[in-house]
Amino acid sequence: MTYKAPLEEMNFLIKDVFKIQDTLGDIEAFQDFDEDLYSAVLEESAKFSENILFPINRSGDEEGCHFDNGKVTTPKGFTQAYQEFAQGGWLGVSGDPEFGGQGLPKTINLLTEEMVYATNTSFCLYSSLTSGAYHAIHAHASDELKSTYLPPMLEGRWAGAMGLTEPHAGSDLGIIKSKAVPLENGQYRLNGTKIFITGGDQDLTENIIHLVLAKLPDAPDGPKGISLFLVPKVKVNVDGSLGESNGVSAGSIEHKMGIKGSATCVMNFDNAEGYLVGKENRGLYAMFTMMNLERLSIGIQGIGLAETSYQLSKEYALERKQGKNAQGEGTTILQHADVRRMLLSQRAYTEPARALAVFMGLQIDKQYHHQDEAVSKKAAGMMALLTPVAKAFFTDKGFESCNHGVQILGGHGYIREWGMEQLVRDAKIAQIYEGTNGIQAQDFLSRKICLDKRELIQELFQLIDNTLDKNSHLNEFNQLKTELVKVKKCVIETTDWLKQAFSERSYEIQGGAVDYLHAMGHLIYGWLWLEMLVAAESSGNEGLLARKKLAAAFFTQQLLPQAFELCRRVKQGYQVVMEANEELI
Ligand SMILES: Cc1cc2nc3c(=O)[nH]c(=O)nc-3n(C[C@H](O)[C@H](O)[C@H](O)COP(=O)(O)OP(=O)(O)OC[C@H]3O[C@@H](n4cnc5c(N)ncnc54)[C@H](O)[C@@H]3O)c2cc1C
């Protein structure tokens, strides 16, 4: 079974739907690039992912990582592939040219990342954490730290890791215990243990740059007393060469359900020397640069795996002969309505997810590169609003899609031979790390909706209205347009209800947070399906239009109306549940 990067889809999104050339055309940083170059980059990324990464995906899962005498090794082929990945410039696709990056839009980088996740999620985590650490250092560290640490990270000689979680502190980072003490030379001495650190140790790179959350002496309690530190595994000399080791060691690696090629480490910091990144006690703020990009990246993991699952199960369904069709003739399983339901469900959620990812990539590009501060600020607001939706909805639906994949193959999906069960195992973690999807939903409901004085959500509703208005003269796609208007009304009413209820019973109504986020996800996907249909029609690509029409019709008739029930559940509230004694639960 093979994976083929969905290049036609990707090119359709950047060129026809979002017109990247017009959207980013007035940004100085991207003046040297054009659509042809973007397509060429996507094509090269596809080749790398299909030919280098996919072949070591299954073997990486079978072999897993090793821990021997304090040393972590990745599965066979990963080191070589990482070197080739770095040499190909893939770590620095959207990196700052001042530090050796290619300076391409993040939008393009998100699409290359999708292919890497799709073909080898474990491998992708090493590069994605490096990219997240790169961005946090770039945004918040001193010039000296930037010039020392960023180039080797983009070259692939050094990797990044993110040290937040501790044995007793997962979702609640306010209670971390790791300590940092200031030294006379301006550095800090760090002590503590972090668990579940992705790529905390590995054999791919000669150094690992840990971004670690810790507390200074006398820091205030809770999240406002957390600072962020850059702690290299190996100390770095003034001239950039590697010095002695730095009291950073892996205590063990976890044995886990999936992403077995990704080393998940217990990390000990014993008098390790580090540097403050950002301001004292403002570590979470700085870390959010990394976490927000990582959250989107993990969302993309959901899209990539969903795409792979769709492709592999479609290929199987075309071949597998079981049962009879309506005429009583022997047929492939692709003829059966239930199998079609699952395949179309995979497509109907994956394609608008990719569209939303591209839309968000464009917001990131405007946020970081647009000369007009107002445009940049607006884009940053939209990113803040959409990040929890993207992380949670992409990964919930990604996991669902991988489950459909196993189901489509029946017993052959459940056994290891065909690789479908690996996709489920690899997709599951995306709903958990980078903040569980429950926490994402709470963040969305509380901070992004009910407590948001800027009313960012109104801007999103406005965008949907704009699309509906712009296309109101069209006699086509009426079913989707009608349904979209109704769903929008329902989601707006629910939003108003939540805001009202939040002031009186904010804790209890969190029970509806996931349903609310999913209702919003359906609304946004409905909007993007309309955008895609309109763009497909004017693209002149008949095959693409026919495929889009079918999946959009399925979405409109079978999936979008779920938003009504989701909204009803939110407004039902959780009073009965929350009033119950614990033993009754
Ligand atoms: C394979 C893997 C890789 C990881 N990589 C990293 C990494 O690189 N760096 C890093 O720092 N961490 C990493 N993590 C940690 C990961 O981010 C945490 O596991 C995750 O944030 C959840 O924390 P927890 O496991 O302690 O669960 P808990 O916080 O104990 O949560 C348990 C359950 O309770 C719910 N819950 C918790 N608090 C609330 C609340 N206030 N309201 C409602 N529900 C709540 C959660 O949603 C969840 O369902 C990784 C974890 C794994 C398994």
The ligand as an SDF file (V2000), in Angstrom:
LIG
                    3D

 53 58  0  0  0  0  0  0  0  0999 V2000
    4.0370   10.4950   24.0710 C   0  0  0  0  0  0  0  0  0  0  0  0
    3.9980   11.7730   24.8350 C   0  0  0  0  0  0  0  0  0  0  0  0
    4.8120   12.8280   24.4470 C   0  0  0  0  0  0  0  0  0  0  0  0
    4.8050   14.0170   25.1950 C   0  0  0  0  0  0  0  0  0  0  0  0
    5.6870   15.0330   24.8640 N   0  0  0  0  0  0  0  0  0  0  0  0
    5.8320   16.0730   25.7270 C   0  0  0  0  0  0  0  0  0  0  0  0
    6.8870   17.0250   25.5580 C   0  0  0  0  0  0  0  0  0  0  0  0
    7.6650   16.9690   24.6000 O   0  0  0  0  0  0  0  0  0  0  0  0
    7.0350   17.9950   26.4810 N   0  0  0  0  0  0  0  0  0  0  0  0
    6.2140   18.1080   27.5680 C   0  0  0  0  0  0  0  0  0  0  0  0
    6.4240   18.9980   28.3790 O   0  0  0  0  0  0  0  0  0  0  0  0
    5.1920   17.2340   27.7400 N   0  0  0  0  0  0  0  0  0  0  0  0
    4.9880   16.2280   26.8620 C   0  0  0  0  0  0  0  0  0  0  0  0
    3.9750   15.3190   27.0470 N   0  0  0  0  0  0  0  0  0  0  0  0
    3.0540   15.5150   28.1510 C   0  0  0  0  0  0  0  0  0  0  0  0
    1.6530   15.8990   27.6890 C   0  0  0  0  0  0  0  0  0  0  0  0
    1.6480   17.2000   27.1920 O   0  0  0  0  0  0  0  0  0  0  0  0
    0.7110   15.6760   28.8780 C   0  0  0  0  0  0  0  0  0  0  0  0
    0.6010   14.2770   29.0490 O   0  0  0  0  0  0  0  0  0  0  0  0
   -0.6530   16.3020   28.6660 C   0  0  0  0  0  0  0  0  0  0  0  0
   -0.5560   17.7000   28.6430 O   0  0  0  0  0  0  0  0  0  0  0  0
   -1.6460   15.9050   29.7600 C   0  0  0  0  0  0  0  0  0  0  0  0
   -1.0970   15.9450   31.0390 O   0  0  0  0  0  0  0  0  0  0  0  0
   -1.2090   14.6650   31.9860 P   0  0  0  0  0  0  0  0  0  0  0  0
   -0.7710   13.4890   31.2240 O   0  0  0  0  0  0  0  0  0  0  0  0
   -0.5200   14.9500   33.2530 O   0  0  0  0  0  0  0  0  0  0  0  0
   -2.7540   14.4910   32.2380 O   0  0  0  0  0  0  0  0  0  0  0  0
   -3.6320   15.2460   33.3670 P   0  0  0  0  0  0  0  0  0  0  0  0
   -3.3230   16.7010   33.3560 O   0  0  0  0  0  0  0  0  0  0  0  0
   -3.5090   14.5120   34.6330 O   0  0  0  0  0  0  0  0  0  0  0  0
   -5.0930   15.0500   32.7780 O   0  0  0  0  0  0  0  0  0  0  0  0
   -5.8230   13.8280   32.9010 C   0  0  0  0  0  0  0  0  0  0  0  0
   -7.2500   14.0550   32.3800 C   0  0  0  0  0  0  0  0  0  0  0  0
   -7.8980   15.0690   33.1570 O   0  0  0  0  0  0  0  0  0  0  0  0
   -8.3230   16.1360   32.3330 C   0  0  0  0  0  0  0  0  0  0  0  0
   -8.1000   17.3970   33.0360 N   0  0  0  0  0  0  0  0  0  0  0  0
   -6.9790   17.8110   33.6670 C   0  0  0  0  0  0  0  0  0  0  0  0
   -7.1590   19.0320   34.1810 N   0  0  0  0  0  0  0  0  0  0  0  0
   -8.4050   19.4150   33.8630 C   0  0  0  0  0  0  0  0  0  0  0  0
   -9.1720   20.5850   34.0940 C   0  0  0  0  0  0  0  0  0  0  0  0
   -8.6810   21.6400   34.7360 N   0  0  0  0  0  0  0  0  0  0  0  0
  -10.4160   20.6140   33.6200 N   0  0  0  0  0  0  0  0  0  0  0  0
  -10.9380   19.5820   32.9350 C   0  0  0  0  0  0  0  0  0  0  0  0
  -10.2710   18.4460   32.6740 N   0  0  0  0  0  0  0  0  0  0  0  0
   -9.0120   18.3670   33.1260 C   0  0  0  0  0  0  0  0  0  0  0  0
   -7.4700   16.0350   31.0660 C   0  0  0  0  0  0  0  0  0  0  0  0
   -8.1210   16.6220   29.9550 O   0  0  0  0  0  0  0  0  0  0  0  0
   -7.3090   14.5350   30.9380 C   0  0  0  0  0  0  0  0  0  0  0  0
   -8.4220   13.9870   30.3000 O   0  0  0  0  0  0  0  0  0  0  0  0
    3.9310   14.1520   26.2930 C   0  0  0  0  0  0  0  0  0  0  0  0
    3.0900   13.0910   26.6430 C   0  0  0  0  0  0  0  0  0  0  0  0
    3.1320   11.9170   25.9500 C   0  0  0  0  0  0  0  0  0  0  0  0
    2.2600   10.7740   26.4080 C   0  0  0  0  0  0  0  0  0  0  0  0
  1  2  1  0
  2  3  1  0
  2 52  2  0
  3  4  2  0
  4  5  1  0
  4 50  1  0
  5  6  2  0
  6  7  1  0
  6 13  1  0
  7  8  2  0
  7  9  1  0
  9 10  1  0
 10 11  2  0
 10 12  1  0
 12 13  2  0
 13 14  1  0
 14 15  1  0
 14 50  1  0
 15 16  1  0
 16 17  1  0
 16 18  1  0
 18 19  1  0
 18 20  1  0
 20 21  1  0
 20 22  1  0
 22 23  1  0
 23 24  1  0
 24 25  2  0
 24 26  1  0
 24 27  1  0
 27 28  1  0
 28 29  2  0
 28 30  1  0
 28 31  1  0
 31 32  1  0
 32 33  1  0
 33 34  1  0
 33 48  1  0
 34 35  1  0
 35 36  1  0
 35 46  1  0
 36 37  1  0
 36 45  1  0
 37 38  2  0
 38 39  1  0
 39 40  1  0
 39 45  2  0
 40 41  1  0
 40 42  2  0
 42 43  1  0
 43 44  2  0
 44 45  1  0
 46 47  1  0
 46 48  1  0
 48 49  1  0
 50 51  2  0
 51 52  1  0
 52 53  1  0
M  END
$$$$
